[in-house]
Amino acid sequence: METDDLEVGSLTKGKDGSFEININEVDAISIDKCEKALLRANYPAIREAISSHLSEVSKKSP
């Protein structure tokens, strides 16, 4: 998403639970910088999903 409003490199969580990270135009054309941003945004999403899953599983166990 192109914007001047958000701080570059900031990770935000949307109301729908999605995560978003903003990178500048120079970083957006670098495969390594894009990969790093993607991994940085996915880590909390995956961690939250696993945590939620394990919480639900633990509620089902006697």
PyRosetta script that sets phi, psi and omega in degrees:
from pyrosetta import init, pose_from_sequence

init()
pose = pose_from_sequence("METDDLEVGSLTKGKDGSFEININEVDAISIDKCEKALLRANYPAIREAISSHLSEVSKKSP")
pose.set_psi(1, 128.6)
pose.set_omega(1, 177.0)
pose.set_phi(2, -86.5)
pose.set_psi(2, 128.5)
pose.set_omega(2, 179.7)
pose.set_phi(3, -160.1)
pose.set_psi(3, 154.3)
pose.set_omega(3, 173.3)
pose.set_phi(4, -108.9)
pose.set_psi(4, -4.0)
pose.set_omega(4, -173.4)
pose.set_phi(5, -81.4)
pose.set_psi(5, -35.5)
pose.set_omega(5, -174.2)
pose.set_phi(6, -97.1)
pose.set_psi(6, 150.2)
pose.set_omega(6, 178.9)
pose.set_phi(7, -68.6)
pose.set_psi(7, 132.7)
pose.set_omega(7, 179.0)
pose.set_phi(8, -62.7)
pose.set_psi(8, 133.1)
pose.set_omega(8, 180.0)
pose.set_phi(9, 88.0)
pose.set_psi(9, -3.9)
pose.set_omega(9, -178.7)
pose.set_phi(10, -77.7)
pose.set_psi(10, 139.1)
pose.set_omega(10, 179.0)
pose.set_phi(11, -104.2)
pose.set_psi(11, 125.7)
pose.set_omega(11, -179.9)
pose.set_phi(12, -126.1)
pose.set_psi(12, 151.2)
pose.set_omega(12, 177.5)
pose.set_phi(13, -108.4)
pose.set_psi(13, 127.8)
pose.set_omega(13, -179.5)
pose.set_phi(14, -80.7)
pose.set_psi(14, 166.8)
pose.set_omega(14, 178.8)
pose.set_phi(15, -62.6)
pose.set_psi(15, -26.2)
pose.set_omega(15, 179.1)
pose.set_phi(16, -85.6)
pose.set_psi(16, 2.9)
pose.set_omega(16, 178.9)
pose.set_phi(17, 92.4)
pose.set_psi(17, -3.1)
pose.set_omega(17, 179.2)
pose.set_phi(18, -78.4)
pose.set_psi(18, 158.8)
pose.set_omega(18, 178.3)
pose.set_phi(19, -114.9)
pose.set_psi(19, 146.2)
pose.set_omega(19, -178.6)
pose.set_phi(20, -139.1)
pose.set_psi(20, 140.4)
pose.set_omega(20, 175.7)
pose.set_phi(21, -127.7)
pose.set_psi(21, 139.5)
pose.set_omega(21, -179.7)
pose.set_phi(22, -105.1)
pose.set_psi(22, 131.4)
pose.set_omega(22, 177.0)
pose.set_phi(23, -125.6)
pose.set_psi(23, 155.5)
pose.set_omega(23, -179.0)
pose.set_phi(24, -78.3)
pose.set_psi(24, 169.6)
pose.set_omega(24, -175.4)
pose.set_phi(25, -62.1)
pose.set_psi(25, -36.8)
pose.set_omega(25, 179.9)
pose.set_phi(26, -64.6)
pose.set_psi(26, -45.0)
pose.set_omega(26, 179.1)
pose.set_phi(27, -68.5)
pose.set_psi(27, -29.2)
pose.set_omega(27, -176.9)
pose.set_phi(28, -67.9)
pose.set_psi(28, -16.4)
pose.set_omega(28, 178.5)
pose.set_phi(29, -102.8)
pose.set_psi(29, 7.2)
pose.set_omega(29, 177.7)
pose.set_phi(30, -106.3)
pose.set_psi(30, 120.1)
pose.set_omega(30, 179.8)
pose.set_phi(31, -59.1)
pose.set_psi(31, -39.1)
pose.set_omega(31, -179.6)
pose.set_phi(32, -66.9)
pose.set_psi(32, -42.1)
pose.set_omega(32, -179.8)
pose.set_phi(33, -69.0)
pose.set_psi(33, -38.2)
pose.set_omega(33, 177.3)
pose.set_phi(34, -65.1)
pose.set_psi(34, -42.8)
pose.set_omega(34, 178.8)
pose.set_phi(35, -62.2)
pose.set_psi(35, -43.8)
pose.set_omega(35, 179.9)
pose.set_phi(36, -62.5)
pose.set_psi(36, -42.6)
pose.set_omega(36, 178.7)
pose.set_phi(37, -64.7)
pose.set_psi(37, -41.8)
pose.set_omega(37, 178.6)
pose.set_phi(38, -61.5)
pose.set_psi(38, -46.1)
pose.set_omega(38, 179.1)
pose.set_phi(39, -65.2)
pose.set_psi(39, -38.2)
pose.set_omega(39, 179.5)
pose.set_phi(40, -65.0)
pose.set_psi(40, -37.3)
pose.set_omega(40, 179.8)
pose.set_phi(41, -77.0)
pose.set_psi(41, -33.4)
pose.set_omega(41, -177.1)
pose.set_phi(42, -76.5)
pose.set_psi(42, -30.1)
pose.set_omega(42, -177.6)
pose.set_phi(43, -55.5)
pose.set_psi(43, -52.8)
pose.set_omega(43, -179.6)
pose.set_phi(44, -66.9)
pose.set_psi(44, -31.4)
pose.set_omega(44, 178.5)
pose.set_phi(45, -65.7)
pose.set_psi(45, -46.1)
pose.set_omega(45, 179.6)
pose.set_phi(46, -65.9)
pose.set_psi(46, -44.2)
pose.set_omega(46, -179.9)
pose.set_phi(47, -60.5)
pose.set_psi(47, -43.5)
pose.set_omega(47, 179.5)
pose.set_phi(48, -65.7)
pose.set_psi(48, -41.0)
pose.set_omega(48, 179.4)
pose.set_phi(49, -64.4)
pose.set_psi(49, -43.7)
pose.set_omega(49, 179.2)
pose.set_phi(50, -66.0)
pose.set_psi(50, -41.7)
pose.set_omega(50, 178.5)
pose.set_phi(51, -60.6)
pose.set_psi(51, -44.9)
pose.set_omega(51, 178.7)
pose.set_phi(52, -63.0)
pose.set_psi(52, -44.3)
pose.set_omega(52, 179.1)
pose.set_phi(53, -60.6)
pose.set_psi(53, -48.2)
pose.set_omega(53, -178.3)
pose.set_phi(54, -66.1)
pose.set_psi(54, -32.7)
pose.set_omega(54, 176.0)
pose.set_phi(55, -64.5)
pose.set_psi(55, -42.4)
pose.set_omega(55, 178.3)
pose.set_phi(56, -66.2)
pose.set_psi(56, -40.8)
pose.set_omega(56, 179.2)
pose.set_phi(57, -63.9)
pose.set_psi(57, -42.1)
pose.set_omega(57, -178.1)
pose.set_phi(58, -66.3)
pose.set_psi(58, -28.0)
pose.set_omega(58, 177.6)
pose.set_phi(59, -71.1)
pose.set_psi(59, -26.1)
pose.set_omega(59, -179.4)
pose.set_phi(60, -83.3)
pose.set_psi(60, -22.5)
pose.set_omega(60, -178.6)
pose.set_phi(61, -75.3)
pose.set_psi(61, 141.3)
pose.set_omega(61, 179.0)
pose.set_phi(62, -70.0)
pose.dump_pdb("model.pdb")
